[in-house]
Amino acid sequence: MSGTVSTDGILITGIGTALPGVEGPSDLLRAAGPPRDTAAPAVDPAALIGKRGLRYKDRASQLALCAARAALLDAGLLDGATAADGALTVPGASVAVVVSSNLGNLDTVCEVADGIKAEGVTGISPMGLPNASSNVIASSVAIRHGLRGPNLMVCNGATSGVDAVHWGAAMLRAGRAQRALVIGVETHNRQVEWLLGRPADELLDGAVALLLERAPAAAERGAAGIAALGPYAREAGVEDCVRRLLSASGGRPGSWYVPEGHRDASPAALSGVARTDLTERFGSASGALGVLQCATAARGLALSGAGEPGTALVTSGADGDDASAGLVLLAVEASA
């Protein structure tokens, strides 16, 4: 598979993680293979970014804040020496925020509903109620770092993470911002476990973030790309999605990041292509999966000798889901 990125293409210039057993983006490839380490300690947000501002935040927002700060630092958009969180090195209005999470604040919504049922509106905590907003994660990240570009929360089922990366890139191509911070986050709690019918040790409790940037904006500040975004597709099933991506990009990828449970179900066009199911390592990731896949694929493309010969295919959503969505990622050297 080959492809080119024009001078107004979209680059990934930063990656941030808040994942159990992963200390940073460089660990993603090492951690990508099974089996899952259930003994890995849970992420401690206070240890990563301090306690300030976390007291009334739900866990999904706390995890997203950790990944967001790490991605901004990795991209060189925070001056960590000037303040605890760091001051932005670019105008806040130039950075959009897109968050993907299907279940992130489900616990808060259920607790608010239970409180109203038991005690009426007087049973609602005025500090906890804002966390019931579907956009609380994206708004919390934007407020904390002064990111005043477009702000979007994507809750779109199995394809949500890939869709979020796509919509972040679409904002940049439309001129709405120069950069987009895209975050995927999910957590587990009794409400999520009940809804999905799965135990906590089968579910992701973490977040990952990407900093997308228009190539001219990155060049202007001397930032190097980790990987570049190629074609996006969304179809009713995996095979149709893969077929459309292969047609758009001109050939087979070097690696394939598959939907959950899809490691052994390969379309004929991808026979023999190395594939990775990240849910085997991190647990069912729902709305965070697509962002996690893109982050891991990007690191592989950036590292020489990592087994990524120039392109990677990312797909989320299997045939039993509402749809399948995918992206092609390109090595920066091969995309110029």
N, C-alpha and C positions, 0 to 999 in steps of 0.2 A: 504494500500500500504506500502510495506517495501522495504528497500534497504540498501546497504552497500557502503561505500566509501573506497577504498584501500588507502594505505599509500602514493600513488602518485596521489590521487584524487585532485579535484579542489574545493577550498573554496572561498566563498565571505567573505572578511575580512574588507571591508569598503564600505560605502554608502554615497553619497553626493547628495544634492538636490538644485535646483534653480527653485522652483515652486511657483506660486501664492498661498498664504494662507498656505504655509508649511514652517516652520522655520527650519526643519531638519528631518532626517530619523525617529525620534521618532514620528513625526506628520503624517507619511504616512498612518498608519492604521486609525487614527482618521479622516483623510481627505478623505479616500477611498470611503465613502458612499455618495450617492446622497442626496440632489440635489447640483448642482454646485453653488458655491458662486461667482456670476459674479461681486460682489462688491469688491472682494479681490484685493488689489493693485498689479500692475505688479511688477515683480522682478526688482530691481535696481542694476545692476552689480557693479557700482561704490561704492555703499554703502556696498557691500559684500566683494569686493577684492581691492577697491581703483581705482582711475582713471588711474594710470600708465599703459600704454600699451593698453588701450581700445579705444583710439581716432579714429583710422582708422579701427577698427574691426566691422564687421557686427554684428547684434544683436544675431544671432545664435552662433557665435564664443564667444561673451561675456558671454552668458548664459552657454555655455559649459565650459568655463574657471572657472566660479563660481562653478559649480557642480564638476568639476575635482579637484579643490583645496579642496573642502569639503570632497570628498571621500579619497583623499590622507591623509588628516589630520585624518579622522575617522579611517583609517587603520594604523595610526602611521608611515606613510612614509615621513612625513614632520616634521622638527623641526621648529615649528613656532616662536621660540624665537630668531632665528639667523638672520632672514631677513623678509622683508615684505611678501614674498610668502613662506618663509620657505625653508630650505635646505633639500634635499633628504637624508634620513637615509639609503638608499640602493643604489647600483650602478645604474646610469641612464640606462645603457645598459640592465639591468635586467627587465625593465618595457616597455611593448608594449602599444600602444594606438590603440583602435578600436572605431570608432564613427559611429553611425547610424543616418542618417537624409536624408529624401527624398526631402525636400523643403527648407532646411536651408539657402542656399545662392541664392535662386531663385530671390530675389529682386535685388541683385547685378548683376546677369547674365542679367536680363531684362534691368537694367539701362545701363549696358555696351553696350548691343545691340542697345538700343535706342540712346545712344550717338554716336555710329558709324554711324547709319542710318542718324542722323540729322547733324553731323559735321565731319564725317570721324574719322580717328584714332586720330586726334588732339583733339577730344571731350572726350577722355578717361582720367580719372584721374589716374596718375601714382601711387597714394596712394591707390586708390580703386580697381584697376585692379587685384591685387593678390587675392582679395576676390572672384573673379569669378572662381577660381580653385575649382574643386569639392572636393579636399582634404584639403581645407583651415582650416576647423575646427580641424581636427585631427592634422595637422601640427602646428597650433597655440598652442594647448595644449602641444604638445611635446616640442616645442621650449621654451615655458614659463617655463616649469619645468625641462628641460634637460633630457627628457625621450628618450633614444636613441635606444630602442628596435624597433621591427617591427611597422610600422605605416600603418593603413588601414582605409579607408572610405567605409562604406556599404550603398548603396542606392538601396534597394531591395524590394520596395513596402511595402505591409502591414505586411510582415513577417520580415522586416529588423531588428527590434530591437532584436528579438529572435535569428535571424541569427547572429547578431553581437556578442551576448553573446557566442553562439556556436563557432564562429571562434576565439574569444579571448581564449576560453578554448582549442581549437585545437592547437593554437600557443604554449600554455604551454605544452600540451601533447607531442608535437613534439620537445620540447627542445629549441624552438626559444627564449624563455624568461621564467623568473620565475614568473612574474606577468603581468597582463594585465588590463589596465584602460579602461573600456568599458563605453561609453557615448551615451545616446539617447537624441536628442535635436530637437525641432521644434519651429517655431515661426509663427506669423501671421502678414501679411501686405497686402497691396492692391493687390499685384501680386498673393500671395497665395490664398487670398479670391476669386480672379477672376478665378484662375485655378480650384479650388475645388468647386466653386459656393456656398460657405458657408460664413456666416458672422463671424467676429472676435470672437464673444462671444461663438461660437461653436468649436473653435480651441484652441489647446494647445499653450501656449507661455511660454516655460520653458525647463528645462534640468534635467536629473538625471544621476548619474554615479555609477558604481560598480567597486570595486577593486577585481579582481580575482587573486588567488594566489595558486600555488602548495602547497599541504599540508606540504611537507618537508621544503619548504622555509618559510612558516608561522611558523612552529614549531621551526625552527632554530633561529628566532628572537622573539620567545615567543608570537606570535600573535594568538588570538583566532578567530575561524571562526564564522560568523553570520549564515551561512547556507552553504550547499554543493550542487554542481551541480550533477544531475542524468542524465538519458538518454535524448537524443535529437532526434526529428523526424521531417521530412518534407514530406508532402503528398499533394495530389491534393485537398482534402477536410478535413473539421474539423473531421468528424467521423472516417475517415481512420487514421488521425493523432493521435486522442485520442486512438483508438484501438491499434495502434502500441506502443504507450507510456505505456499503461496499460500492454501490453504483456511483454514489456522490463523491467518494474519495479515491476511486480508481484502483482498488485492489485489496489484498488481504492484509490484516494488521499483524504486528509482531506478537501481540498478546491480547487476550480477551478477558475482561472483568465481567463475570456473568451475574445474572439475577440470582437471588437466593435459591439454593437447591437445584441450580441448572448446570452444574459442572459437567455432568455426563450426557446432557441432552444438547448435542451440537448440530446446528445446520450443516449440511454437506459442504457448504462454501467455506466453513471454518474448520473442517476436519484437519486435525494435526496441529492446530494453533494452540499454544499454551494458554490455559485459562485458569482464573483464580476466583474462588467464591469467598469473599471477605467475611461473610456471615459465619463461616466455619471457625474463624479466629475471633471475631468480635461479638458474635451473637446476632440475632435478627435485628436489623438496623432501621427498618421502616423508612421514614423520611430522611434519615441521615445517610442512607446507603450510597446514593449517587454521588454525594459530595465526598464521602470517604473513598469511593472508587476513583474519582478524579484525582484526589490528592495522592493516593498511592500510585496510580499510573503516572502522574506527573513526576513524582520522585524517581520512578524507574526510568523514565525517559531522560531525566537529567543526569543520571549516574552512569558513567561509562562502565561497561562490563556487567551491567545489571540484568542483561538478558532481554532488553527492550530494543529491537532493531529499528527504531525510528518512529513507530506509531503504536497506538493502543486503542482498543475499542472498549467502551464502557456501556453496559446496558443494565437497566433496572426494570422490574415488572416482568413477570413470567406469563405464560399463556393463560393461566387461571385468574390473572388480575385484570383490571379494567383496560390496561394498555401496556405496551412496552415502549420505553424511550431509551435513546442511546446517543452517545457523542463519540466522535473521533478526536483523540488528542495526538498532537504532533510534537516531535522533538524540535527544539528551537533551531538547532543547527540545520535540520533537514527542511525547515519551513521558510528559511530566508529566501 
